[in-house]
Amino acid sequence: MDGNKEKVKFSYVAPHHLRDCYVNGAWGEVTGRGEIVMHFYSERQPLPKSSAYTFDENGNVTDYDEEPGGDTVRLIQASLVMDLETARAINQWLADRIDALTGPEEGE
C-alpha cells in the first residue's frame, strides 16, 4: 500500500439455528494435521434410567424409586477445530476479556 489506510468492514450473520450454550469445561487434543480440536461441554448429574411412583387410592405418592443413571455426564455443546494462528488469536482475545474482568496480573 502507498501509505493510505484501507478500511475493511465485516458483517456478522447469525444463522437461524444459532443457540447460546453454557459451558463449564473443555477437552481436546492436537490432531495429526497440527490442528487443535476443542470440545466444549456442560457437566451435570445424569438423569435416572427410570423412576417409579406408588400411589394410594387418593392419588397421593406413597413411594418413589429410581434407577440411577450412572456417573457424571459431560454433554458436548460444541466442537471447534482451529489452526495454531487462530488458537493464538483466540487465546489473546480471551486473555483481554479476563483482564477486563479482573485487571491485568501483577508484573505484566
C-alpha positions as CSV (number, residue, x, y, z in Angstrom):
1,M,0.0,0.0,0.0
2,D,1.1,3.6,-0.6
3,G,0.5,4.9,2.9
4,N,-3.3,5.0,2.5
5,K,-5.3,3.2,5.2
6,E,-7.7,0.6,3.9
7,K,-10.9,0.2,5.9
8,V,-12.5,-3.3,5.8
9,K,-16.0,-3.8,7.2
10,F,-17.1,-7.2,8.5
11,S,-20.8,-8.1,8.8
12,Y,-21.8,-10.7,11.4
13,V,-24.6,-13.1,10.3
14,A,-26.2,-15.4,12.8
15,P,-27.8,-18.5,11.3
16,H,-31.3,-19.4,12.4
17,H,-30.1,-22.5,14.2
18,L,-27.6,-20.5,16.4
19,R,-28.1,-21.1,20.1
20,D,-26.3,-19.9,23.3
21,C,-24.5,-22.7,25.1
22,Y,-23.5,-22.7,28.8
23,V,-20.2,-24.5,29.1
24,N,-18.1,-25.2,32.2
25,G,-15.2,-27.1,30.7
26,A,-13.4,-28.2,27.6
27,W,-11.4,-31.2,26.4
28,G,-9.3,-31.5,23.3
29,E,-6.2,-32.5,21.5
30,V,-3.9,-31.8,18.7
31,T,-4.7,-33.7,15.5
32,G,-2.2,-35.4,13.2
33,R,-2.6,-32.4,10.9
34,G,-1.4,-30.0,13.6
35,E,-4.8,-28.5,14.3
36,I,-6.3,-28.0,17.7
37,V,-9.7,-29.7,18.5
38,M,-11.7,-28.4,21.4
39,H,-14.9,-29.9,22.7
40,F,-16.8,-27.6,25.0
41,Y,-19.1,-29.3,27.5
42,S,-21.5,-28.7,30.3
43,E,-21.3,-31.0,33.2
44,R,-24.3,-32.3,35.2
45,Q,-25.6,-35.3,37.1
46,P,-27.2,-37.9,34.9
47,L,-30.9,-38.3,34.6
48,P,-32.2,-41.6,36.2
49,K,-32.6,-44.5,33.8
50,S,-36.1,-44.9,35.2
51,S,-38.3,-43.9,38.1
52,A,-41.3,-45.5,39.6
53,Y,-44.0,-44.0,41.8
54,T,-46.6,-45.8,44.0
55,F,-49.9,-44.1,44.6
56,D,-52.5,-44.7,47.3
57,E,-56.3,-44.8,46.5
58,N,-56.4,-41.0,46.7
59,G,-53.7,-40.4,44.2
60,N,-51.0,-39.4,46.7
61,V,-47.5,-40.6,46.2
62,T,-46.6,-43.2,48.9
63,D,-43.3,-44.5,47.5
64,Y,-40.7,-43.4,44.9
65,D,-37.9,-45.4,43.5
66,E,-35.4,-44.6,40.8
67,E,-32.7,-46.5,38.9
68,P,-29.5,-44.3,38.9
69,G,-28.3,-43.1,35.5
70,G,-24.6,-43.6,36.1
71,D,-21.6,-41.3,36.5
72,T,-21.4,-37.6,35.8
73,V,-22.5,-36.5,32.3
74,R,-20.4,-34.2,30.2
75,L,-22.7,-33.0,27.4
76,I,-20.7,-31.8,24.4
77,Q,-22.2,-28.4,23.4
78,A,-19.8,-27.6,20.6
79,S,-16.7,-28.9,18.9
80,L,-14.2,-26.5,17.4
81,V,-11.2,-27.2,15.1
82,M,-8.6,-24.4,14.5
83,D,-5.1,-23.9,13.3
84,L,-2.3,-22.6,15.6
85,E,-2.6,-19.0,14.4
86,T,-6.4,-18.9,15.2
87,A,-5.8,-20.6,18.6
88,R,-3.2,-17.9,19.5
89,A,-5.6,-15.1,18.4
90,I,-8.5,-16.6,20.5
91,N,-6.1,-17.1,23.4
92,Q,-5.2,-13.4,23.3
93,W,-8.8,-12.3,22.9
94,L,-9.8,-14.4,25.9
95,A,-6.9,-13.0,28.0
96,D,-8.0,-9.5,27.1
97,R,-11.6,-10.3,28.3
98,I,-10.2,-11.8,31.6
99,D,-8.1,-8.7,32.2
100,A,-11.2,-6.6,31.6
101,L,-13.0,-8.5,34.4
102,T,-10.1,-8.9,36.9
103,G,-7.5,-6.4,35.9
104,P,-4.1,-7.3,34.5
105,E,-2.0,-9.6,36.6
106,E,0.9,-8.0,38.6
107,G,4.1,-7.9,36.7
108,E,2.6,-7.8,33.2
